[in-house]
Amino acid sequence: MAKVIAVSGEVYLLLKRAKRPDESFSKVIKRSLEGTSKLSDIVGSKTISTEDWKKVKAKIKKTEAVTISKLAG
């Protein structure tokens, strides 16, 4: 039996972003509450653009280089 709940606009946007194309909002909430969300859950969901992902990868690579340099002394 369906129930109606009210959420803020901010929460709605978060749910909408987490929602997969074939998924209901109820399933998004259930998945989130069960703690079964993984990074692999958003693969292909266009949560991040290819351009932004390349920027993230470059930043990670730079940070790794700095960390390795610091550890090497």
Secondary structure by P-SEA (a helix, b strand, c coil): cbbbbbbcaaaaaaaaaaccccccaaaaaaaaaacccccccccccccccaaaaaaaaaaaaaaaaaaaaaaac
